[in-house]
Amino acid sequence: MELKEGLEPASPNAQYFNSSVLSVSIIGVMQSEVPIETNEARTISLLNDVFLPINTRFSSIMVKDRKGEKQWKRVEVKLEEHVNIPIFPTGLLPTSYDEYLEDYISNIAMEHFPQNKPLWEIHMVKYPTSNAAGTIIFKLHHALGDGYSLMGALLSCLQRADNPSLPLTLPSHQRSEPESGRESVRGRVSQLCSFIFNSVSDFGWSMLKSTLVEDDRTPIRSGAEGVEYQPIMVSNMIFSMDSMKHIKAKLGVTVNDVITGIIFLGTRLYMQESSNKSTKSHSTALVLINTRTMSGYKSIEEMLKPNSKVQWGNQFAFLHVSMPELKDHKSPNPLDFVLAASKIIKKKKSSLGVYLTGRVLEIVKKLRGPEAAARFVHGTLRNSSLSISNVIGPVEQASLDNHPIKGLYYLVLGVPQNLTITMVSYMGNLRISAAMEKGFMDPQRFKSCVENAFEIILKAVDDEIPI
């Protein structure tokens, strides 16, 4: 393999996610509406002409310098090594191919990327399942970028299915109205005191959760070592975005608050069905937030500009959010789950806790090296019960090389948790995907509990808050 001249520094998060203690990947799954006719030669041509030019990261490997810091090194890419076309038995029913696909995704999820070639691969599954005529799977190492970066890359590869000459659009983002000047002045001292208190308490709690304080062992958290290396099962749920916006408008919160509340209630219902004692256990979710000061995706060109405010990479932070308890299993407090999520997330966003924790990571990295900082991140993940992340997808149906995409979802894998939850909006729907350790959790029961939580919250908001 011939190396090209020039090194680019890898971001701290990229180094943490590709270390001796962490190897985190993102799997993006696109369900084709039509059979996949693309052959390997066509796929390689598209990757060379469309995918590789997006970012030099896709044609680079990570190498260490003398100080142990990792750098991106350009290499000659052998595209045929990155394209996989699995062979399954022929003539089976779609339901049988569902099982083959599930096992295939679990297998590639457990495989680590070799470090001597770029950290991505594509899998073309040409067999029809219950949900698609064919499936296209992208596996990318998290070191390449976060969900925002990789969704931006994906959007640059897709076209509108109805009219390829028109750009894909994203859901509109409505900002809340700013407070009046009188209210801002009146509450300035109180806000400052609250800001300082929240910053100190959030920072202290985050440090404790990353080092000393573990969540309880429950039906969603085994507390065992090495759960990131275990086989997984995936449960997919689809909800209407209009229903989410309806709940949002009734409660005066954000769509993310609604989604988080539904997940919290559904998870508590699942825990209750498995063990009544676990409904009041100490369980924490890590909610990932984009730290870029913008809304909506920018072009790849804009992301790659020097000093851009929307830079490519891993620009995100963890928020520790404690899940509300299920106080009464016969008559759960559904709206409290949404309102509590909204209150906690709003408070944590209006503090310096995330910034201070980031500074500590930088100090650890400087004094003890990136591997020590990676162990700190590993502890943050391991001591919590689940992680939640989301990205925004197109409003219109997208197409990849004349293959209309019926549905899409993604998974974050390789983290030391028994349960990870990801969400993506697409064509007016929200898909929630739960990746869980096979044999430890029941994916069908979890799906039923989350769907039940959605119905409970939707009914409660209409019963208790008239139009």
C-alpha positions in Angstrom: 0.0 0.0 0.0 1.6 3.3 -1.1 1.4 6.1 1.3 0.8 9.7 0.2 2.6 12.6 1.7 1.0 14.8 4.4 -0.6 14.1 7.8 -3.7 15.6 9.3 -4.3 15.5 13.1 -7.1 13.3 14.3 -9.6 15.0 16.6 -9.6 14.0 20.3 -12.9 12.2 20.0 -11.7 10.4 16.9 -8.7 9.1 18.9 -10.9 8.1 21.9 -13.3 6.1 19.7 -10.5 4.3 18.0 -8.4 3.2 20.9 -7.4 0.1 22.8 -10.5 0.4 25.0 -13.0 1.7 22.5 -13.8 0.9 18.9 -17.1 2.5 18.0 -18.8 2.2 14.6 -21.9 3.5 12.9 -24.0 1.2 10.7 -26.4 2.9 8.3 -29.1 0.7 6.8 -31.0 1.7 3.7 -34.0 -0.4 2.6 -34.4 -0.3 -1.2 -37.9 -0.2 -2.7 -36.7 -2.1 -5.8 -34.4 -5.1 -6.2 -30.7 -4.2 -6.1 -29.3 -4.6 -9.6 -26.0 -2.8 -9.0 -23.0 -5.1 -9.6 -19.6 -4.8 -7.9 -18.1 -2.9 -10.8 -20.9 -0.3 -10.8 -20.6 0.0 -7.0 -16.8 0.6 -7.2 -17.3 3.2 -9.8 -19.9 5.1 -7.7 -17.7 4.9 -4.6 -14.7 6.3 -6.6 -16.6 9.1 -8.2 -19.1 10.1 -5.5 -18.1 8.7 -2.1 -14.3 9.1 -1.9 -14.3 12.8 -3.0 -16.6 13.8 -0.1 -13.7 13.8 2.4 -10.1 12.7 2.6 -11.0 10.7 5.8 -12.5 8.1 3.5 -9.1 7.5 1.9 -7.0 7.7 5.0 -5.8 5.5 7.8 -4.9 6.3 11.4 -1.2 6.3 12.4 0.6 7.2 15.6 3.2 9.8 15.9 6.1 9.7 18.4 4.0 11.2 21.2 1.3 8.6 20.7 -1.1 11.0 19.0 -3.0 9.7 16.1 -2.9 11.3 12.7 -4.8 10.8 9.4 -2.6 9.4 6.6 -3.7 9.4 3.0 -3.4 6.0 1.3 -4.3 4.4 -2.1 -7.7 2.8 -1.6 -8.4 -0.6 -3.0 -12.1 -0.2 -3.3 -12.8 -3.9 -4.0 -11.6 -4.6 -0.4 -14.4 -2.4 1.0 -17.3 -3.9 -1.0 -19.1 -6.9 0.3 -21.9 -8.9 -1.4 -23.1 -11.7 1.0 -24.4 -15.0 -0.3 -27.5 -16.4 1.4 -29.4 -19.6 0.4 -31.7 -18.9 -2.6 -35.5 -19.4 -2.9 -36.4 -18.6 0.8 -39.3 -16.6 2.0 -38.7 -12.9 3.0 -39.3 -13.8 6.7 -36.4 -16.3 6.5 -34.2 -13.6 4.9 -35.2 -11.3 7.8 -33.3 -13.7 10.1 -30.3 -14.0 7.8 -30.1 -10.2 7.6 -30.3 -9.8 11.3 -27.5 -12.3 11.9 -25.4 -10.7 9.2 -25.8 -7.2 10.8 -24.9 -8.7 14.2 -21.8 -10.4 12.7 -20.4 -7.3 11.0 -21.2 -5.2 14.1 -18.8 -7.4 16.1 -16.0 -7.2 13.6 -13.3 -4.6 14.2 -11.9 -2.6 11.3 -8.4 -3.5 10.3 -6.2 -0.5 10.9 -4.2 -0.8 7.7 -7.0 0.4 5.4 -9.6 3.2 5.5 -12.3 2.7 8.2 -15.4 2.0 6.2 -17.1 -0.6 4.1 -20.4 -1.2 2.2 -22.5 -4.3 2.1 -25.0 -5.0 -0.7 -27.7 -7.5 0.4 -29.7 -8.4 -2.7 -32.2 -10.7 -1.0 -35.8 -9.5 -0.3 -36.9 -9.2 3.3 -40.3 -8.4 4.8 -39.4 -4.7 4.7 -37.4 -4.2 1.5 -36.6 -5.6 -1.9 -32.9 -5.2 -1.0 -30.7 -3.7 1.6 -27.6 -1.4 1.4 -25.5 -1.3 4.5 -22.8 1.3 5.2 -20.4 0.6 8.1 -18.3 3.5 9.1 -16.0 3.9 12.1 -17.1 6.7 14.4 -13.6 8.2 14.2 -14.6 9.4 10.7 -17.2 11.7 12.1 -20.5 11.9 14.1 -24.0 11.5 12.9 -24.2 15.1 11.6 -21.1 14.7 9.5 -22.0 11.3 8.1 -25.6 12.2 7.4 -24.3 15.3 5.5 -22.1 12.9 3.5 -25.0 10.6 2.8 -27.2 13.5 1.6 -24.5 14.4 -0.9 -24.8 10.9 -2.4 -28.6 10.8 -2.6 -31.1 12.3 -5.0 -34.8 13.0 -4.7 -36.6 10.0 -6.0 -39.4 12.1 -7.6 -37.1 14.7 -9.3 -33.3 14.2 -9.1 -32.8 17.8 -10.3 -34.3 19.2 -7.1 -32.4 19.1 -3.7 -33.5 17.1 -0.8 -35.1 19.2 2.0 -35.0 18.8 5.7 -37.7 19.5 8.3 -38.0 23.1 9.3 -36.5 24.1 12.6 -38.6 26.6 14.6 -36.8 28.5 17.4 -38.6 29.5 20.5 -39.4 33.2 20.9 -36.8 35.2 22.9 -37.9 36.6 26.3 -38.7 40.3 26.5 -36.1 42.7 27.6 -37.9 43.5 30.8 -38.1 39.8 31.8 -34.5 39.3 30.9 -33.3 42.2 33.1 -35.6 41.2 36.0 -34.4 37.7 36.1 -30.7 38.3 35.2 -29.3 37.8 38.8 -31.5 34.8 39.3 -30.4 33.3 36.0 -26.8 33.9 36.7 -27.0 32.1 40.1 -28.9 29.3 38.5 -26.3 29.1 35.8 -23.5 28.8 38.2 -25.3 26.3 40.4 -26.3 24.1 37.4 -22.7 24.2 36.0 -21.1 23.1 39.3 -23.7 20.4 40.0 -23.7 19.0 36.4 -19.9 19.0 36.3 -19.6 17.2 39.6 -22.3 14.7 38.8 -20.8 14.0 35.4 -17.4 13.3 37.0 -18.9 11.0 39.6 -20.8 9.1 36.9 -17.7 8.7 34.8 -15.6 7.4 37.6 -17.3 6.1 40.7 -21.1 5.9 40.5 -22.6 3.1 38.5 -26.2 2.7 37.5 -28.0 -0.2 39.2 -28.1 -3.6 37.5 -31.4 -4.0 35.9 -33.1 -5.8 33.0 -31.5 -3.2 30.6 -28.0 -3.1 32.3 -26.1 -6.3 33.2 -23.0 -4.5 34.5 -20.9 -7.2 32.9 -17.5 -6.6 31.3 -17.2 -6.8 27.6 -20.9 -6.3 26.6 -19.7 -4.4 23.6 -18.3 -7.6 22.1 -21.5 -9.6 22.3 -24.0 -10.4 19.5 -26.9 -7.9 19.1 -30.5 -7.9 18.0 -32.3 -4.9 16.6 -35.8 -3.7 17.2 -37.2 -1.0 14.9 -40.3 1.2 15.6 -41.9 3.7 13.3 -43.9 6.7 14.6 -45.6 9.6 12.8 -43.8 12.9 13.1 -47.1 14.7 13.0 -48.1 12.9 16.2 -44.8 13.9 17.8 -45.4 17.5 16.9 -48.9 17.3 18.2 -47.6 16.2 21.7 -44.9 18.9 21.5 -47.4 21.7 20.8 -49.7 20.5 23.6 -46.9 20.3 26.2 -44.9 23.3 25.0 -41.7 21.3 24.8 -39.4 20.2 21.9 -39.8 17.2 19.7 -36.6 15.7 21.2 -38.2 16.1 24.7 -41.2 14.1 23.5 -39.1 11.4 22.0 -36.9 11.1 25.1 -40.0 11.0 27.3 -41.5 8.2 25.2 -38.2 6.2 25.4 -37.9 6.7 29.1 -41.5 5.5 29.8 -41.2 2.6 27.4 -37.9 1.5 29.0 -39.4 1.7 32.5 -42.5 -0.3 31.3 -40.1 -2.9 29.9 -38.1 -3.0 33.2 -41.4 -3.4 35.2 -42.5 -6.3 33.1 -39.1 -8.0 33.7 -38.7 -7.1 37.4 -41.0 -4.9 39.5 -38.1 -3.9 41.7 -36.3 -2.2 38.8 -39.0 0.5 38.2 -37.4 2.6 40.9 -33.8 1.7 40.2 -31.2 4.4 39.5 -30.9 4.4 35.7 -29.2 7.0 33.6 -29.3 7.7 29.9 -26.6 9.5 28.0 -28.3 11.8 25.6 -26.0 12.9 22.7 -26.3 16.6 21.6 -24.7 18.3 18.7 -22.5 21.1 19.9 -22.4 23.0 16.6 -24.1 26.4 16.9 -26.5 25.9 14.0 -29.6 24.2 12.8 -29.9 22.1 9.6 -27.2 20.6 7.5 -24.5 22.5 5.7 -22.8 21.5 2.5 -19.8 19.2 2.7 -17.8 22.2 1.2 -18.9 24.4 4.1 -18.0 21.7 6.7 -14.5 21.3 5.3 -13.6 25.0 5.3 -10.9 26.1 7.7 -12.4 27.7 10.9 -15.9 26.7 9.8 -18.6 26.9 12.6 -20.1 23.7 11.2 -16.9 21.6 11.0 -16.8 18.0 9.9 -15.9 15.6 12.7 -17.1 14.5 16.1 -18.7 17.7 17.5 -21.0 16.3 20.2 -21.3 15.9 24.0 -23.0 13.6 26.4 -25.8 14.7 28.8 -26.4 12.5 31.8 -30.2 12.4 32.2 -31.7 10.3 35.0 -34.8 8.4 34.0 -37.9 9.2 36.0 -39.2 6.5 38.2 -42.4 4.6 37.4 -44.3 5.6 40.5 -47.5 3.7 40.0 -47.4 0.7 37.6 -51.3 0.6 37.4 -51.6 4.2 36.5 -48.2 5.5 35.3 -47.5 9.2 35.2 -46.9 9.4 31.4 -46.7 13.2 30.9 -44.2 13.5 33.8 -41.8 11.5 31.7 -41.8 14.1 28.9 -41.9 17.1 31.2 -39.1 15.7 33.3 -37.0 15.0 30.3 -37.6 18.5 29.0 -36.7 20.1 32.4 -33.5 18.1 32.9 -32.2 18.6 29.3 -33.0 22.3 29.3 -31.2 22.7 32.6 -28.1 20.8 31.5 -27.9 22.7 28.2 -27.9 26.0 30.1 -24.8 25.2 32.1 -21.1 24.8 31.6 -21.1 21.2 32.8 -20.5 19.8 29.3 -17.7 22.3 28.6 -16.0 21.7 31.9 -16.1 17.9 31.4 -14.6 18.4 27.9 -11.8 20.5 29.5 -11.1 17.7 32.0 -10.8 15.2 29.1 -8.3 17.6 27.4 -6.2 17.8 30.5 -6.2 14.0 31.0 -5.2 13.6 27.3 -2.4 16.1 27.7 -1.0 14.8 30.9 -1.6 11.0 30.5 -2.2 10.6 26.8 -5.2 9.8 24.5 -5.6 6.2 25.8 -6.2 7.4 29.4 -8.8 9.9 28.1 -10.4 7.0 26.1 -10.7 5.0 29.3 -12.5 7.9 30.9 -15.0 8.0 28.0 -15.4 4.2 28.3 -16.2 4.6 32.0 -18.8 7.3 31.2 -20.6 4.9 28.9 -20.2 1.8 31.0 -21.5 3.3 34.2 -24.8 4.4 32.5 -27.7 2.3 31.3 -28.3 3.4 27.7 -27.4 6.1 25.2 -29.7 8.0 22.9 -28.8 9.8 19.7 -30.7 11.2 16.7 -30.2 12.7 13.3 -32.6 14.5 10.9 -33.3 12.9 7.6 -34.9 14.1 4.4 -38.6 15.1 4.0 -38.9 13.6 0.5 -38.1 10.1 -0.6 -34.5 9.7 -1.5 -32.8 7.5 -4.1 -29.4 6.0 -4.3 -28.3 5.2 -7.9 -31.9 4.9 -9.0 -32.8 2.8 -6.1 -35.7 4.5 -4.2 -35.1 4.2 -0.4 -38.1 2.9 1.3 -36.7 3.4 4.8 -33.5 4.0 6.6 -32.0 3.7 10.1 -28.7 3.6 11.8 -27.0 1.9 14.8 -24.1 2.9 17.1 -22.1 -0.1 18.0 -19.1 -1.0 20.1 -20.1 0.9 23.2 -20.0 -0.9 26.6 -23.8 -0.8 27.1 -26.5 -3.5 26.7 -28.9 -1.0 25.0 -28.3 1.8 22.6 -31.1 3.8 20.9 -30.8 5.8 17.7 -33.4 7.8 15.8 -33.8 9.3 12.3 -36.6 11.1 10.7 -37.5 10.3 7.1 -40.5 11.0 4.9 -42.7 12.3 7.7 -41.9 9.4 10.0 -39.5 8.8 12.9 -37.8 5.5 13.1 -36.5 4.5 16.6 -33.9 1.7 16.5 -32.9 -0.2 19.6 -29.7 -2.3 19.5 -29.5 -4.7 22.4 -27.4 -7.6 23.6 -28.8 -10.9 22.2 -30.0 -13.2 24.9 -30.0 -10.5 27.6 -33.0 -8.4 26.4 -36.2 -9.3 24.5 -36.4 -7.1 21.4 -40.1 -7.8 20.7 -41.1 -7.0 24.3 -39.0 -3.8 24.3 -40.7 -2.7 21.0 -44.2 -3.4 22.4 -43.4 -1.4 25.6 -42.1 1.7 23.6 -45.1 1.6 21.3 -47.4 1.3 24.3 -45.6 4.3 25.9 -46.3 6.4 22.8 -50.0 5.5 22.8 -50.3 6.2 26.6 -48.6 9.6 26.2 -50.6 10.6 23.1 -53.9 9.6 24.9 -52.9 11.4 28.1 -52.0 14.7 26.3 -55.4 14.7 24.6 -57.4 13.8 27.7 -55.7 16.2 30.0 -54.9 19.2 27.8 -57.9 20.2 25.6 -57.3 22.2 22.4 
